[in-house]
Amino acid sequence: MNNAARPLLEVIACTLEDAIAAEQGGADRIELVRDLGRGGLTPDVALAKAVVNAVRIPVRVMIREEEPFVVSSAPIAQRLCEAAAAMSALAVDGLVLGFLDASGAVDENLLERVLRATGTTRVTFHRAFEEVADPVAAFAALRRQPQVDRVLVNGGGGAAAERLARLQHLAALAPPGIRVLSAVGGDRDLLGAVVALPELREAHVGRAAREPETVDGPVSAAKVLELVSRREAAQTRPGARGSGPG
């Protein structure tokens, strides 16, 4: 199991205004994407440059040219490499990407090819991980790529307790150097539970930080502040596990 990290709230941004509002509300990191309604695609490099120049908090940028996690088109694979290289040339904290093969395994060939274009830029392997056939084998494949330091997953459906149990299970499977980043959605109870557990600690939100809470709503600094307050309350609650930075 990975060592405890400090609590972190990552907010999805689609515009410069989203990114600024996320920072003003107290977000710890931004995931920058285009087209949130399609799960997030590669944003324009000019937007990425503007965002990293405008905010002080870390920014990770999505590298994804189409919705399917299986990439079978040579031109799209080339565009992924080019986008990864362009974004890595900026002052980003990392990239967000993920590719599977037809069998449901991590597409190691494409992953390695794209990472070669990025130098040493850190990487979040995104929610493609939720569709892998064998999580243990998938973690083993990702461990062979030292740039991968996060895996983004939502813990499946059901109540907060059920999702939390699945997230804890994945965190226990994760090899050293890779943390589980929990996509908590709008579940405030799950957010509080995640940040209070040393083996998790890191929460990721999209619509929950927007007003209204839709894919088209803009990020609201007030909504982000409310989520940050929920995170802080979970940390200071008497009897909370891991009630301080790790």
Secondary structure as GFF3:
##gff-version 3
##sequence-region A 1 246
A	DSSP	beta_strand	8	13	.	.	.	ID=ss1
A	DSSP	alpha_helix	16	25	.	.	.	ID=ss2
A	DSSP	beta_strand	29	32	.	.	.	ID=ss3
A	DSSP	three_ten_helix	36	38	.	.	.	ID=ss4
A	DSSP	alpha_helix	45	54	.	.	.	ID=ss5
A	DSSP	beta_strand	59	62	.	.	.	ID=ss6
A	DSSP	alpha_helix	74	88	.	.	.	ID=ss7
A	DSSP	beta_strand	94	97	.	.	.	ID=ss8
A	DSSP	alpha_helix	108	116	.	.	.	ID=ss9
A	DSSP	beta_strand	122	125	.	.	.	ID=ss10
A	DSSP	three_ten_helix	127	131	.	.	.	ID=ss11
A	DSSP	alpha_helix	135	143	.	.	.	ID=ss12
A	DSSP	beta_strand	148	153	.	.	.	ID=ss13
A	DSSP	alpha_helix	160	173	.	.	.	ID=ss14
A	DSSP	beta_strand	179	183	.	.	.	ID=ss15
A	DSSP	alpha_helix	188	196	.	.	.	ID=ss16
A	DSSP	beta_strand	202	205	.	.	.	ID=ss17
A	DSSP	three_ten_helix	207	209	.	.	.	ID=ss18
A	DSSP	alpha_helix	221	236	.	.	.	ID=ss19
###
